[in-house]
Amino acid sequence: MATAVAVLATLGFIGWLVFRAVKDKSIKAHFISYGVAVITGIFTYAYFLSMDLPQLIKIVVSIVLGIILIIVGALYQRRLAGR
């Protein structure tokens, strides 16, 4: 089910790009980046749904730890830039 949603999201994104091209509207780089990020998130979600629960917990903990480390690094850099 989750894989089908991911494939449909990809096809929808490609269809949206074709629709914008046919309507002669500009396709900017940030539209493409945003669309690729959304599709990547959907595929990642579909992959996580197919995992065992203990492995999923490990990945969620890793993601949360990564977020914490990014925030700590940003705060440290902000403090150094203020000097």
C-alpha positions in Angstrom: 0.0 0.0 0.0 2.7 2.5 1.0 4.7 1.7 -2.2 1.7 2.3 -4.3 1.2 5.7 -2.7 4.9 6.5 -3.3 4.6 5.6 -7.0 1.4 7.6 -7.4 3.1 10.6 -5.8 5.9 10.3 -8.2 3.6 10.1 -11.2 1.6 13.0 -9.8 4.7 15.2 -9.6 5.8 14.3 -13.1 2.2 15.0 -14.3 2.3 18.4 -12.6 5.6 19.3 -14.3 4.2 18.3 -17.7 1.0 20.4 -16.9 3.1 23.5 -16.1 5.2 23.0 -19.2 2.0 22.7 -21.4 0.5 25.9 -19.8 3.8 27.7 -20.6 4.3 28.5 -17.0 7.9 28.8 -15.7 9.3 25.9 -13.8 11.7 27.3 -11.3 14.5 25.4 -9.6 12.9 25.6 -6.1 9.8 23.9 -7.5 11.9 20.9 -8.6 13.8 20.8 -5.3 10.6 20.9 -3.3 9.0 18.2 -5.3 12.0 15.9 -5.1 12.1 16.5 -1.3 8.4 15.6 -1.0 8.8 12.5 -3.1 11.9 11.4 -1.2 9.9 11.9 2.1 7.1 9.7 0.8 9.5 7.0 -0.4 11.2 7.1 3.0 7.9 6.8 4.8 7.0 3.8 2.6 10.3 2.2 3.5 9.9 2.8 7.2 6.4 1.3 7.1 7.8 -2.0 5.7 10.4 -2.3 8.6 10.2 -4.3 11.8 9.4 -2.2 14.8 12.7 -2.5 16.6 14.6 -1.3 13.5 12.2 1.5 13.1 12.8 2.6 16.7 16.6 2.6 16.0 16.1 4.8 13.0 13.8 7.3 14.7 16.3 7.6 17.6 19.1 8.2 15.1 17.1 10.9 13.4 16.2 12.6 16.7 19.9 12.5 17.7 20.9 14.0 14.4 18.4 16.8 14.8 19.7 17.5 18.3 23.3 17.6 17.0 22.4 19.9 14.2 20.7 22.3 16.6 23.7 22.2 19.0 26.1 22.9 16.1 24.0 25.8 14.9 23.8 27.3 18.3 27.6 26.9 18.8 28.3 28.5 15.4 25.9 31.4 16.2 27.7 32.0 19.5 31.0 32.1 17.7 29.8 34.4 15.0 28.5 36.9 17.7 32.1 37.5 19.0 
